[in-house]
Structure formats: structure tokens, C-alpha cells
Amino acid sequence: MLKHKWGDNVEYNNFIIGQVVKATKGRDQDRIFIIVGIIDNEYVLIADGDLRRIEKPKKKKIKHLAKFNVISHDVKDRITNQKKMNNAFIRRELERLGVKSLD
């Protein structure tokens, strides 16, 4: 399995890097994110390119996330191949995929 800077796993417990999720608890509640890393069977790293930036993704328990059946393959490919990615790219991907936070 490929290693990248935010953990060793590309998929765990049906959560996949690049998958769109919604926070259900905490100060990020009802915001939409993309999974940018999987730490273990309890935690993932999420970013939205705005409040939670790619340079400092939020560590979040998977039980506090709701999964969407939407995956950004561009984000997944960039992370697994260790290519550069910026916050504008994350924001554009969320917009392109048609998901929006209820701010």
C-alpha cells in the first residue's frame, strides 16, 4: 500500500480518501468536508479548503461523520501519488461535486 503524509491507509471501515462527508457533531456540525487522510479505525483527517485548510486538516472521529456516496477521485489520486494540492482545489472539488455546507 502506498504511504502518504497523512497516514498509511487509503481505505478503512468503508471510509475512503477523497470521500465527501458531513460533520454531525462539534463546532463543525453540518459542514461538508473531504477526507484527506485515514489515521486508524476511529479517526480520519478532513479538510474543506476554507475553515479547515489542507495544511492543517481536522482530526475527526468517524462516528461523528455522515458519509455521502460521493468520492473525488482527483483528490484521492493527488494524495496517494503525493502530488501538490491547495485549498482552492479542495473548494472547487466540493463545488464541482455539487455539495455545499449550510453556513
C-alpha positions, 0 to 999 in steps of 0.5 A, spaced: 500 500 500 502 506 498 504 511 504 502 518 504 503 524 509 497 523 512 497 516 514 498 509 511 491 507 509 487 509 503 481 505 505 478 503 512 471 501 515 468 503 508 471 510 509 475 512 503 480 518 501 477 523 497 470 521 500 465 527 501 462 527 508 458 531 513 460 533 520 454 531 525 457 533 531 462 539 534 463 546 532 463 543 525 456 540 525 453 540 518 459 542 514 461 538 508 468 536 508 473 531 504 477 526 507 484 527 506 487 522 510 485 515 514 489 515 521 486 508 524 479 505 525 476 511 529 479 517 526 480 520 519 483 527 517 478 532 513 479 538 510 474 543 506 479 548 503 476 554 507 475 553 515 479 547 515 485 548 510 489 542 507 495 544 511 492 543 517 486 538 516 481 536 522 482 530 526 475 527 526 472 521 529 468 517 524 462 516 528 461 523 528 461 523 520 455 522 515 458 519 509 455 521 502 456 516 496 460 521 493 468 520 492 473 525 488 477 521 485 482 527 483 483 528 490 484 521 492 489 520 486 493 527 488 494 524 495 496 517 494 501 519 488 503 525 493 502 530 488 501 538 490 494 540 492 491 547 495 485 549 498 482 552 492 482 545 489 479 542 495 473 548 494 472 547 487 472 539 488 466 540 493 463 545 488 464 541 482 461 535 486 455 539 487 455 539 495 455 545 499 455 546 507 449 550 510 453 556 513 
